[in-house]
């Protein structure tokens, strides 16, 4: 999960976002 600006189903920013 290193996609830039991607969020999980909870809305938490993951990766470099």
mmCIF entry with sequence, helices, sheets and N, C-alpha, C, O atoms, coordinates in Angstrom:
data_MODEL
# 
_entry.id   MODEL 
# 
_entity.id                         1 
_entity.type                       polymer 
_entity.pdbx_number_of_molecules   1 
# 
_entity_poly.entity_id                      1 
_entity_poly.type                           'polypeptide(L)' 
_entity_poly.nstd_linkage                   no 
_entity_poly.nstd_monomer                   no 
_entity_poly.pdbx_seq_one_letter_code       
;(UNK)(UNK)(UNK)(UNK)(UNK)(UNK)(UNK)(UNK)(UNK)(UNK)(UNK)(UNK)(UNK)(UNK)(UNK)(UNK)
(UNK)
;
_entity_poly.pdbx_seq_one_letter_code_can   XXXXXXXXXXXXXXXXX 
_entity_poly.pdbx_strand_id                 A 
# 
loop_
_entity_poly_seq.entity_id 
_entity_poly_seq.num 
_entity_poly_seq.mon_id 
_entity_poly_seq.hetero 
1 1  UNK n 
1 2  UNK n 
1 3  UNK n 
1 4  UNK n 
1 5  UNK n 
1 6  UNK n 
1 7  UNK n 
1 8  UNK n 
1 9  UNK n 
1 10 UNK n 
1 11 UNK n 
1 12 UNK n 
1 13 UNK n 
1 14 UNK n 
1 15 UNK n 
1 16 UNK n 
1 17 UNK n 
# 
_struct_asym.id          A 
_struct_asym.entity_id   1 
# 
loop_
_atom_site.group_PDB 
_atom_site.id 
_atom_site.type_symbol 
_atom_site.label_atom_id 
_atom_site.label_alt_id 
_atom_site.label_comp_id 
_atom_site.label_asym_id 
_atom_site.label_entity_id 
_atom_site.label_seq_id 
_atom_site.pdbx_PDB_ins_code 
_atom_site.Cartn_x 
_atom_site.Cartn_y 
_atom_site.Cartn_z 
_atom_site.occupancy 
_atom_site.B_iso_or_equiv 
_atom_site.pdbx_formal_charge 
_atom_site.auth_seq_id 
_atom_site.auth_comp_id 
_atom_site.auth_asym_id 
_atom_site.auth_atom_id 
_atom_site.pdbx_PDB_model_num 
ATOM 1  N N  . UNK A 1 1  ? 0.826   -1.208 0.000  1.00 0.00 ? 1  UNK A N  1 
ATOM 2  C CA . UNK A 1 1  ? 0.000   0.000  0.000  1.00 0.00 ? 1  UNK A CA 1 
ATOM 3  C C  . UNK A 1 1  ? 0.861   1.259  0.000  1.00 0.00 ? 1  UNK A C  1 
ATOM 4  O O  . UNK A 1 1  ? 0.937   1.974  1.000  1.00 0.00 ? 1  UNK A O  1 
ATOM 5  N N  . UNK A 1 2  ? 1.498   1.516  -1.115 1.00 0.00 ? 2  UNK A N  1 
ATOM 6  C CA . UNK A 1 2  ? 2.332   2.708  -1.210 1.00 0.00 ? 2  UNK A CA 1 
ATOM 7  C C  . UNK A 1 2  ? 1.748   3.706  -2.200 1.00 0.00 ? 2  UNK A C  1 
ATOM 8  O O  . UNK A 1 2  ? 2.424   4.638  -2.636 1.00 0.00 ? 2  UNK A O  1 
ATOM 9  N N  . UNK A 1 3  ? 0.489   3.498  -2.545 1.00 0.00 ? 3  UNK A N  1 
ATOM 10 C CA . UNK A 1 3  ? -0.152  4.392  -3.514 1.00 0.00 ? 3  UNK A CA 1 
ATOM 11 C C  . UNK A 1 3  ? -0.291  5.786  -2.924 1.00 0.00 ? 3  UNK A C  1 
ATOM 12 O O  . UNK A 1 3  ? -0.738  5.957  -1.790 1.00 0.00 ? 3  UNK A O  1 
ATOM 13 N N  . UNK A 1 4  ? 0.099   6.770  -3.710 1.00 0.00 ? 4  UNK A N  1 
ATOM 14 C CA . UNK A 1 4  ? 0.149   8.140  -3.216 1.00 0.00 ? 4  UNK A CA 1 
ATOM 15 C C  . UNK A 1 4  ? -1.254  8.711  -3.016 1.00 0.00 ? 4  UNK A C  1 
ATOM 16 O O  . UNK A 1 4  ? -2.045  8.783  -3.957 1.00 0.00 ? 4  UNK A O  1 
ATOM 17 N N  . UNK A 1 5  ? -1.550  9.111  -1.794 1.00 0.00 ? 5  UNK A N  1 
ATOM 18 C CA . UNK A 1 5  ? -2.832  9.732  -1.503 1.00 0.00 ? 5  UNK A CA 1 
ATOM 19 C C  . UNK A 1 5  ? -3.993  8.749  -1.400 1.00 0.00 ? 5  UNK A C  1 
ATOM 20 O O  . UNK A 1 5  ? -5.148  9.163  -1.305 1.00 0.00 ? 5  UNK A O  1 
ATOM 21 N N  . UNK A 1 6  ? -3.699  7.464  -1.418 1.00 0.00 ? 6  UNK A N  1 
ATOM 22 C CA . UNK A 1 6  ? -4.770  6.476  -1.319 1.00 0.00 ? 6  UNK A CA 1 
ATOM 23 C C  . UNK A 1 6  ? -5.267  6.362  0.120  1.00 0.00 ? 6  UNK A C  1 
ATOM 24 O O  . UNK A 1 6  ? -4.488  6.464  1.067  1.00 0.00 ? 6  UNK A O  1 
ATOM 25 N N  . UNK A 1 7  ? -6.569  6.151  0.270  1.00 0.00 ? 7  UNK A N  1 
ATOM 26 C CA . UNK A 1 7  ? -7.144  6.014  1.608  1.00 0.00 ? 7  UNK A CA 1 
ATOM 27 C C  . UNK A 1 7  ? -7.825  4.659  1.744  1.00 0.00 ? 7  UNK A C  1 
ATOM 28 O O  . UNK A 1 7  ? -8.377  4.124  0.783  1.00 0.00 ? 7  UNK A O  1 
ATOM 29 N N  . UNK A 1 8  ? -7.776  4.120  2.952  1.00 0.00 ? 8  UNK A N  1 
ATOM 30 C CA . UNK A 1 8  ? -8.477  2.865  3.172  1.00 0.00 ? 8  UNK A CA 1 
ATOM 31 C C  . UNK A 1 8  ? -9.962  3.127  3.422  1.00 0.00 ? 8  UNK A C  1 
ATOM 32 O O  . UNK A 1 8  ? -10.408 4.272  3.356  1.00 0.00 ? 8  UNK A O  1 
ATOM 33 N N  . UNK A 1 9  ? -10.722 2.083  3.704  1.00 0.00 ? 9  UNK A N  1 
ATOM 34 C CA . UNK A 1 9  ? -12.169 2.223  3.843  1.00 0.00 ? 9  UNK A CA 1 
ATOM 35 C C  . UNK A 1 9  ? -12.574 3.068  5.057  1.00 0.00 ? 9  UNK A C  1 
ATOM 36 O O  . UNK A 1 9  ? -13.718 3.513  5.157  1.00 0.00 ? 9  UNK A O  1 
ATOM 37 N N  . UNK A 1 10 ? -11.633 3.281  5.970  1.00 0.00 ? 10 UNK A N  1 
ATOM 38 C CA . UNK A 1 10 ? -11.906 4.104  7.141  1.00 0.00 ? 10 UNK A CA 1 
ATOM 39 C C  . UNK A 1 10 ? -11.585 5.577  6.876  1.00 0.00 ? 10 UNK A C  1 
ATOM 40 O O  . UNK A 1 10 ? -11.872 6.441  7.705  1.00 0.00 ? 10 UNK A O  1 
ATOM 41 N N  . UNK A 1 11 ? -10.990 5.855  5.714  1.00 0.00 ? 11 UNK A N  1 
ATOM 42 C CA . UNK A 1 11 ? -10.664 7.225  5.347  1.00 0.00 ? 11 UNK A CA 1 
ATOM 43 C C  . UNK A 1 11 ? -9.282  7.653  5.808  1.00 0.00 ? 11 UNK A C  1 
ATOM 44 O O  . UNK A 1 11 ? -8.931  8.828  5.702  1.00 0.00 ? 11 UNK A O  1 
ATOM 45 N N  . UNK A 1 12 ? -8.502  6.723  6.313  1.00 0.00 ? 12 UNK A N  1 
ATOM 46 C CA . UNK A 1 12 ? -7.159  7.038  6.785  1.00 0.00 ? 12 UNK A CA 1 
ATOM 47 C C  . UNK A 1 12 ? -6.182  7.108  5.609  1.00 0.00 ? 12 UNK A C  1 
ATOM 48 O O  . UNK A 1 12 ? -6.165  6.221  4.756  1.00 0.00 ? 12 UNK A O  1 
ATOM 49 N N  . UNK A 1 13 ? -5.380  8.156  5.571  1.00 0.00 ? 13 UNK A N  1 
ATOM 50 C CA . UNK A 1 13 ? -4.407  8.293  4.488  1.00 0.00 ? 13 UNK A CA 1 
ATOM 51 C C  . UNK A 1 13 ? -3.267  7.293  4.688  1.00 0.00 ? 13 UNK A C  1 
ATOM 52 O O  . UNK A 1 13 ? -2.684  7.192  5.767  1.00 0.00 ? 13 UNK A O  1 
ATOM 53 N N  . UNK A 1 14 ? -2.970  6.563  3.619  1.00 0.00 ? 14 UNK A N  1 
ATOM 54 C CA . UNK A 1 14 ? -1.900  5.587  3.676  1.00 0.00 ? 14 UNK A CA 1 
ATOM 55 C C  . UNK A 1 14 ? -0.882  5.866  2.586  1.00 0.00 ? 14 UNK A C  1 
ATOM 56 O O  . UNK A 1 14 ? -1.204  6.511  1.588  1.00 0.00 ? 14 UNK A O  1 
ATOM 57 N N  . UNK A 1 15 ? 0.322   5.397  2.760  1.00 0.00 ? 15 UNK A N  1 
ATOM 58 C CA . UNK A 1 15 ? 1.376   5.646  1.776  1.00 0.00 ? 15 UNK A CA 1 
ATOM 59 C C  . UNK A 1 15 ? 1.904   7.067  1.905  1.00 0.00 ? 15 UNK A C  1 
ATOM 60 O O  . UNK A 1 15 ? 2.059   7.581  3.013  1.00 0.00 ? 15 UNK A O  1 
ATOM 61 N N  . UNK A 1 16 ? 2.183   7.707  0.756  1.00 0.00 ? 16 UNK A N  1 
ATOM 62 C CA . UNK A 1 16 ? 2.769   9.042  0.751  1.00 0.00 ? 16 UNK A CA 1 
ATOM 63 C C  . UNK A 1 16 ? 1.711   10.142 0.735  1.00 0.00 ? 16 UNK A C  1 
ATOM 64 O O  . UNK A 1 16 ? 2.026   11.328 0.635  1.00 0.00 ? 16 UNK A O  1 
ATOM 65 N N  . UNK A 1 17 ? 0.467   9.728  0.834  1.00 0.00 ? 17 UNK A N  1 
ATOM 66 C CA . UNK A 1 17 ? -0.603  10.698 0.757  1.00 0.00 ? 17 UNK A CA 1 
ATOM 67 C C  . UNK A 1 17 ? -0.540  11.658 1.925  1.00 0.00 ? 17 UNK A C  1 
ATOM 68 O O  . UNK A 1 17 ? -1.374  12.558 2.031  1.00 0.00 ? 17 UNK A O  1 
# 
